[in-house]
Amino acid sequence: MESLQEILSRKKFTPPKESQSVKDYIQRRYQSSCSVTVRKNDVTVSVSNSALAGSLQLEKQKIIKACGIKGKLIIRTGR
């Protein structure tokens, strides 16, 4: 019988499409990195400073449309 470790080692985990598209958008537009958490009903973006978070808040609808986010977009400061 196979162990759980053997089964999971064969599984290829890929990040959700929304995660990578949000990271690319922020990197391309603001030359800054971020961390993205995708849950069932929302996408949470954590950025390093409040100035960037404020700018992203102003572009929230544009980001949702450009990145194809289905649920709610939450923008946080801090990693």
C-alpha positions, 0 to 999 in steps of 0.5 A, spaced: 500 500 500 502 506 498 503 512 503 500 519 503 507 521 502 508 517 495 501 519 493 502 527 494 509 527 491 506 525 484 501 530 485 503 537 481 500 543 485 499 549 481 497 556 483 491 558 481 490 563 475 488 569 479 494 568 483 499 569 478 495 574 474 495 579 480 502 578 481 504 579 474 499 585 474 503 589 480 510 587 478 508 590 471 505 596 473 508 598 480 515 594 480 513 591 487 512 584 489 506 581 493 503 575 496 497 573 494 492 568 497 486 565 494 480 562 497 473 560 495 470 567 495 476 572 495 483 573 493 487 577 498 493 581 496 498 583 501 503 588 499 509 591 503 507 599 504 500 603 505 502 607 499 502 601 494 495 599 498 492 605 497 494 606 490 491 598 489 485 600 492 483 606 487 484 601 481 480 595 485 475 594 479 480 595 474 485 589 477 478 585 478 477 585 471 484 585 468 485 579 472 479 575 472 477 575 479 471 572 480 470 573 488 472 579 492 478 582 492 482 584 499 488 589 499 492 588 505 498 592 508 504 587 511 507 580 509 
